[in-house]
Amino acid sequence: MADSGRRPGRPRDTTIDERALAATRELLVRRGFEATTIQSVAEHAGVHSSALYRRWPSRIELIAEATFPGLDQHAVEPTGQLSADLRRFARAYLAAFTTPVARAAAAGLLAHNQSSSRPRSPELTLRVSARPQFHAILRAAPPEHVDPAVDPDDVFDMLLGAILARVLLPGATARRTPVERTVGLIIRLLAPVS
């Protein structure tokens, strides 16, 4: 009998991830950041906490993935029209930060990231970051619209800062400029110097 390479035992339950992420989102909105623990998520999702620890090393990674599952790929698919692509991207990114779940988790995640000496997993960072989609939009743009000397990560960080200021400091940003104005500034930063 040939060995199939599979270890004996129960097959992995593929529904655990989505049940845990859904339970995390619900708990964040209903009970808040501090009450959203691995144990409370496990109980709410109907799974054992060890199953969650096999997937996420701590509640912070679980909360981050539940809060920022990534942008809708269709909404940010690059078309090569830089201005239109950046407007859609900025709106989708702003929408991701203004969901009830993001509002419930953002302050706690920021506080944890400020005080933690442990670096975030690069894999998780890429899963929850919109940076790759931003890079794809710039790569799809006509070369005459994006100065190759401009660091796209610097521009992305500036866009992220503008979005976070809108979300986290609504009183300080009472002068609600439309997303189009922010996108206009980003386009000016990207433009080659003539």
N, C-alpha and C positions, 0 to 999 in steps of 0.2 A: 504494500500500500504506500503510495507516494505521499510525502509530507507536503501539505498545502502551504506551509509557512505560517499558518495561523496558530496562535496559542489557544489551548483549551480554555473554556470559561464563557461567561455570558458575553454576548456582543455588546459593543458600546451603544448606549442609548443616545441617539442623535437628537432627541427632543430636549435633553437637559439644558443645552446652551440657550435655546430660545425661551424655555420656561424660566430659566434663571434671569435672563436679561429682561423679560417682561415683568417678573416679580420685582426686580431691582427698580425698574422705572416706576412701577406702581407704588412701591414703598417710599421712594424718594419724594414723590408728589404728596402722598398721604401723610407720611410720618417725618420726613426730612432726612437730611444727610447723616446726622449722628445716629439715628435709629436704624439706618440701613446697614446692617452688619451681615457678615456671611451667614451667621446663624438665623437671622430673621429672614433673609432671602431664601435659604434652604427650606425653612419651615413653610414659607409662603408658596414656594415653587413645588413643594412636596418631594424634595430630594434630600439626600444626605449631604451634610456640609463637606465631607471628604470629596464628594464628586465635584463640588465647586472649587475646592482647593487644587484639584488636579487640573482644572482649566484656567484658574486665575490665582496667582500667588497671594493676593490679598483683596480686601474689599475695594481698595482704591482702583485697582485695575478693572475689577468687575463694574464698578460705578462708572469709570471713564468709558468703557466700551458700551455700556447701556445708555449712557448719556449722549455720546457722540458716535453713533454707529457708522458714520461716514455720510458723505453727501450723496444724494440721488444721482447716480451716474448719468442718467438721461438729462437731468437738469443742468449739468455742467459739461456735457460732451462738447469738445471744441469744434467750432465750425470754420475757424480761420478768420472770422470777423472779430477782431480784438475787442472793440468797444462793446458789442452785443454779448460776446462770451464773458467778459469781465462783469457786465451788469448782471447777467444770469448767475454767475458764480457768487458775486457779492450778496445778492438777494438770498440765494440758497444757504450761504454761509451764515448770514444774519438770521435767517429762519431757524437754522440748527441751534443757534445760541439763545433763541427766544422761546423755545418750547418750554412747557411747564417743568419737564424733567431737567432741562439744562439750567433753568432758573433755580431749581431746588438744589442742584449739585455744584454749580459753578464756584460759589464762594468756598465751599469745603474742599473742592479739588485744588483751587488756587492756594488756599492756606496750607494744604498738605504739601503741594509742590514747593512752596516757599520754605517749609520747615524740614522737609525730608532730606536726609543725606544720601538716600538710596536713589540712584538714577532710574528713570523709567525704562522699561523694556523697549528696545528699538522696534520690535515687531508690533507691540501695542501702539506705540507712538505713530507708526505708519498707518495702522488700521484706523485710528481715530483722527488722523490729521487730514486736512484738505490740501496740504502742500503739494502732493503729487498731481492733483487735478489742476492746481494753479500753474505748475510747471508745464503740464500738457497744453494748456491754453496758450501759454507763451510760445511753445514750440510750434503750434499750429498757426500762429500769427505770421503775416508776411514779414520778411526780414527787415523791411524798411520801417516797421513800426516798433521794433524792439532793439534797443542799443545792446550789442553783445557785451559791452563793458559794464553794464548794470548787473549787479548781483540780484537774481530773481528772489533769493531768500530774503534779502533785505527789504525788497518791495513787498513780499508776502507778509513779513513781520509788521510792516507799516499798515497794511490792510487789516491784519489781525488786530493790531492796536486800535485802529479806528472802530472796528466792529465791537471789540471788548469795551471801549469807552462808551459806545451807544448802549450796550447791554448792562454793564456794571455800574455806570455812573450817570444814570439818566438825569439827575439834577444838575450835574456839571455840564451836561451837553444839552441843555434846554433848547438851544438853538438847533432845532432838528433839521439838518440839511438832508436833502434827499440822497439816496444811495448814488444817484447819477453824479452828484458833485464829487463824492469820494472816488468814484471810478474815473472821473475826469482828471483828478489829481494823480491817480495811479498811472493813467495813460501818459501824462506829462512826465512823470518820473521815468517811465520806460522808453520814452522817445529818444531817438538818436539826436545828439547835439548837431545842429547844422552850422 
